[in-house]
Amino acid sequence: MGYVRRMATDATLYSVDHGIGTITLNRPDNRNALSVDLVNSLGDHLEEAIDDPAVRVIVLTNKGNTFCAGADLSAPTSTVEPGARSRTFVEIFEMIITSGTPVMGKINGHCMGGGVGLAAVLDISVASDEVKFGFTEVRLGVAPAVISVVCLPKLRMADAKELFLTGERISAERAASVGLINRAASPDDIDDVVAKIAADVSRGGPVGLAACKELIAKVPEDNRDEAFEWTAKLSADLFRGEEGQAGIAAFRERRDAPWAPQG
């Protein structure tokens, strides 16, 4: 990311198990608000996971009853030590969007303000059906400005206006119905649901998964002629590539592809 990697703090926790890299927001006493420390630590652990070829899927989750409360309104304007570089929330979004490794959410707590944007920017998000979501900025006299970039493409205009203008807190089920997340699950089921999705994603080839993310990001922005030209070349490159050839051979021989999870 253009600077020397530092050691992430315990504002987020990181572990890897069977190709799943789990990052846990770990400031429950501060409702996992987006403090300088938490954003820096989250970025450091995301970078570590993205750069690790053994990590096939990244899962972002939380400790406490709040996934992320948004901006840290209790913090000073700046808590960065002199000479230190602080990551921005926009960088976190960009890391997730451009990551070739899929980034999932296991949302076990409420999402407010910027926390809704963090849930929405993930590739696949599953939330406990007990949690609430809300664009609460308007009730503070501000607006969900930065997060609108990742939330508005997922929302119908009617839903965006209602949710932005009222600041209403909605259920996880409604958050899924309006497209902010993928689905809601009961607290008893969420671990199994996320594990099943992560296992399914892991069966995809790493190059293929990265290409899928690139397609989703790029094709809607191109005109039709540009999209057809670019996707035709991409398809040819993928089919000729080492991973594509290995996957086709495995299919013909009725065996698992070499990247498929074992055990």
N, C-alpha and C positions, 0 to 999 in steps of 0.2 A: 504493500500500500504506500510505498514511497518513503518509509522511515523505518528505523530499527525497531524490531518487535520487542515489546516489553512484556513483563510477567503480568498477566491479568490478575486483578484483585478478586477477593471473595465476594464482591458484589454480584458476580455470576459464578456458578459452579459448572464444571465441564467433566464429562466422562464419556468413554467409548465402550460399547459392548456389542459384539457381533455386527460390526459395521454401522451401528447407529450411534451417532454423536449427539449426546443430550446436553443442552445448555439450559441451566436453571436460573431464573432471576431470583436473587437471594437477598433482597432487602425488604422482607415482609413488614418490618417495623415502620418502614417508610412507604408502604403499599407499592413497592417496586417502582416508585416514581423515577422519572428520567433524569436523575442526577448526573453530574459530570462523571462521577465514579462508576455508576452503573452503565452509562453509555460507553465509556471507554472499555470497561471490562467485557461488555457484550461484544463490542467490535473486535477486541483481541481474541476472544474465544471463537467468534465466527471465522475470523481469519485463520486461526489454527485448524478448525474443522474443515474449512474449504480447501486448505492446502494439503490435507492429509488424504492420500489416495485410498487409504483403508476405510475411510468414512464414506458410506454410500448414501446415507440420508442423515440430515440434521434435524433434531426435534428441539423446539424451544418451548419451555414450560416455566412453572413458577412455584415458589414456596409462598405460603400464606393464602389469604382469601381474596387477594387482588392480583391479577396477572400483571397489570400495569395501570397506574392511576394517571399517566400522562406527565405533564411538566411538573418538576419539583418546585412547587411554589414557596416552600419553606427555605430554600437554599439561597445564599447570596448570589448576586449576579454572576460572579465568577469564583470558582473554587479551584482553579487550575494553578499549580505551582509555577512560579516564574520560570520561563524557559521550556516548560512542558508543552507537548502538543495534545490538544483535546480533540477527540472525534466529535462529529456532529450527528444529529439524528438522521439527517439526509444521507450521510455516509452509510449508516446502518441500512437504510432502505435500499441504497444502491448496491451494497454488498449482497443483500438477499435477492434482489432482482437479477443481478448479473451473475450470481453464483451458478456454476454448472451443476453443483450438488443441490438436489432439492431440499428445501427448508420447510419443515412442517411445524404446526403449532398444536400443543396439547394444553389447552387453555383451562386451567383449573381455578380461575378467579376472575373477578370483575374487571372489565376493560372500560376505561373512561378517557375521553380526550385523546391524547397521543397514543394511549394504549389500544384504542380501536384501530388506529393506523398501523400499529405494529402487528396486530392480529390479521388485518386485511392484506398486508403486503406479503404475507407468507404464501407459499405455493399451495399448501393444503392446510386448513385449520379445522380442528375439532374442539368444541367447547363443552364443558359440563353444562347440563341444562339448568343448573342452579345459578349460573352467573348472569350478570347484567352487562349490557353495552350502552354507551351513551356519548354523543357528541356534546359534552357539557360546557364547551368553551363559551357559548353564547351567554350562559348564565353568569359568567365572569366578566362580561363586556368585551370579549374577544371572539375569535372565529377559528374554526378548524382549518387553518390555512395550508400548512405544509402537508398534513395528512390527506387533504382533499385530492392531492395528486394521485394517491394510490387508492383512495376510497371511491371517488366519483366514477371511474371507469367500471366499477362493480355495481353501481346503484342506478335504478331508474330515476329520472329527474324528479318525479313526484315523491319518491321515498327520500331522496337527498334533501329536498326542500323541507319536508316534514321533520326529518331527524335533525338537520342542521339548525333549523329555526326554532324548534321547540326545546331542544336539549333533553328530550324525553329519554328515560332509561328503558331499554327494551330487553326482552328475554333473548337467550341464546337461540331459541327456536326461531324467533323473528329475525335475528341477525342472519341466520342461515337462509331464511326465506327471501330476504332482500339482497342476498349475495355477498355480505361482508365476510362470512365464513362458509365452510363447506357443509358442516352438519353439527347438530347438538347430540350429545350422548349422556346417559345417566352417569352419575359419579361412580357407580359400580362397574359400568361398562367401558368408560372412556379409555382406560389403559389398554384393554383388548382391542378396541376399535383402532386406536392409533398404531398399536403394534401390527395389526393386520394390514393397514394401509402402508406402513413403512416396509413391511415384508414384501408387499406387492410391488412397491416402487423399486425396491432393491433387486428385483428380477430383471429390471431394465438395464441395458448396457450403459455405462457411464457416459460414453460419447453420445449415445442416442438420447439419454435423459437431458444432457446439456443442449442438444439440438432442439428437443421439444420445447424447452424453456425459451430458446432463442426464437423459435417459430411464433410462440404465443406473444412474445414481446414485439417482434418486428412486423409480422404480416399485417396486422390491423393498421399499422402506420403507413404502409406502402400503397401506391395505386396498384390496380389489378395487374397491369403489364409488368411492373417491377416485381411484384410478388411472385408471379408465375416464373419469371426469368431466374430470380434468386432461388426459389424453392426447387426448380428443376436441377440447377447446379448442385444445391445442397443434397438433394436426393441421390444424384449420381455419385457424389463424393462419399456419401454414407454407405451406399451399396458396395462401392469399390474398396472402402476402407477396411483396415484390419479387423476392427470390431464387427462390422457388418458381415464380412466374410466368415468370421468365426461363428456368429449367430446363425447365419444361413446353413452352415455346415452342421451345427448342432441340431437345427430343426430337421434337416434331411436325415440325420442319423438317429433321430428320436432320443436325444440326450439333452441334459441341461447345458446351457451356454456356460462358458468358462467363468463368467462373472457372477453366476447365480449363487445365492447364499447356500452354504453347505451345512447340513445338520439341522 
